[in-house]
């Protein structure tokens, strides 16, 4: 039996608005992000068995605002974190864009590669069908989370994802 997964990115952070690539830094939601999180809760409160969120503050804050009083259990999992940019956590977004393809297999200084980050998330994804068969889950994460879902579920090569521009939307659906 499969698991239905709805992936939602963390809501807009102060760093997103400032053009900063936060990486493994916690970050905090902006006023726009807090409103997006409230809307997420309104749109996803029905028919969800569990929310699993990255343990980075911007994802935790998104989950807390969206689901904190819903009665839906929220679990944090570090494996849903963004790619670790190492010494470049907090770099300008345009630098991340310039580094992205090179860092597909070459780790960021004192960090990880995109392929390593996707592999970390994929480890969690492999556990979900056994642990949550027949359930509907919301995952709140980052670019690495979506890439892992696209790679594991749809078979999309990371080489194709690395140059794809990110466009926010109200969730992506997957069956594991």
Buried (B, 14 or more C-beta within 10 A) or exposed (E): EEBBBBBBBBBBBBBBEEEBBBBBBBBEBBEBBBBBBBBBBEEBBEEBBBBBBBBBBBBBBBBBBBBEEBEBEBEBBEBBBBBBBBEBBBBEBEBBEEBBEEBBEEBBEEBBBBBBBBBBBBEBBEEBBEEBEEBBBBBBBBBBBBBBBBBBBEEBEBEEBBEEEEEEEEBBEBEB
